[in-house]
Each structure stands twice: as structure tokens, then as C-alpha cells.
Amino acid sequence: MIANQKIIVILPAYNASGTLEKTYQEIPFDIVDEVVLVDDNSTDETLLVAKKIGIIHIIKHDDNKGYGANQKSCYKKALSLGADIVVMLHPDYQYTPKLIHSISYLIANNVYPVVLGSRILGKGALYGGMPMYKYIANRFLTLFQNIVIGQKLSEYHTGYRAFSKEVLNAIALEQNSDDFIFDNQMLCQIFNKGYEIAEITCPTKYETGSSSINFKRSVIYGLGVVKVSLQYFLHKKKIKTFLLFK
């Protein structure tokens, strides 16, 4: 049951006009109460599409602030609307909204406070068209992170995530980067607070309109992942403290 739980889906959007409507139409509104879209100053018609399909809670950044900054705006708005469970769903249709029932159930019934949709469990990533170099990088970085952080996630890099309001209120989101490394910082913050994370197998689709960062940005992201993992290690060992984990 998901009774008395307000579920809000957040859509961190940037140039998602080609896939936004398709993503929105698959959101299960039998349990989802609200949808929040934050547009990071897109150069396409993302805002027009959002208004056309009836999204009420729309925020537009006047400048392109970055993926992490977009999420900060998303979570802040969702919590202000009284969310008990917040599901982050990319509006590029890479992840299916049809898993929202299963993801939300685990949180609503106090099984886990955080749930990730994993592209790696099973063979969803490669079947869905993930480029081989990204798959290899994902596996290498995840292995490194599990060793350094001391966890056993199948991947740290999925953009399909759900959180209880307790978790979101407990971690210092504003201390995180405004860029792509935000996701990894957030997971380390969650582990630092002692919360457990569940994973559920998620099929993936890499289509023409799906978001992707180029090779250079991927390398920068990978180095950022290594940095965050080492910061977490040093913090847990009480060798050095970081505001990130306050």
C-alpha cells in the first residue's frame, strides 16, 4: 500500500522537448500526486511542451546552471509541496516511468529509504544501447567506488532515483556540485548518514533524444567520481573532514 504518502516526480530538464511528452504520459498518476519540472534554460521548446501537456509546477532557470543545480531546485520545490517520496526521472525517456510503482512501494512501506533504478542489474544497459566505452567506464568506476566506499551497489551512475523526505532533509544538498558529479556526492552523503540503498533492475533506452555527455565531460566526471570517493574514505576514517558530509 502507498496510502497517506504524497509522491512527487521531479523532472530535471534540459533540451527535452522531443521526449518529454512520451515520458510524462507513462507516469502512473494513480499514485503520483504532483510533477515538478525544472528547465535549465533549454534552447529548444521544452517549456512549451511542459505547459502543453499540463505540468503545473514549472521552474525555469534564467541561466544554464548545470545538472546538479537543476536537481537542487527540483528537490527544494518538491519538499515545499509536502512530498513524502520524491522520484527523480529524467525526461529523456532513457528510464521507464513504469517502475515508479515498485520503487515507491519500497520506500512507502519502510523497506528502504532510497531506491535506485539500476541499468547494470541484468543486461539492460547493453541491450538498451549504452555505448560500450560508457559501460566499461561504469563498471570500472563502480568497482573502484565499492572498494573505497565499502558498499556493494551495481552502479552509482543511474539517473533514476527515489528518496524519502527524511533522507532529503538529512543531507547537505546545497554543499554539492552544480554539475554531473552531484549524483555521486549525494549517494556518498546518504551512506555517510547510515541509510541503506536498494536497487531494482531497470531497462534502458538510448534514443536520439536521450541525454548524454561527450567524451571530454565523461572523463571529467570520472575524475570527479574518484575524488568524491576518496573524500568519503578520508572522512569516514577521520583523516580529514569535508562540509559535504556535515
Summary of the structure (lengths in Angstrom):
residues: 246
radius of gyration: 17.0
end to end distance: 34.3
largest distance: 52.6
contacts: 822
relative contact order: 0.16
helix: 43%
strand: 15%
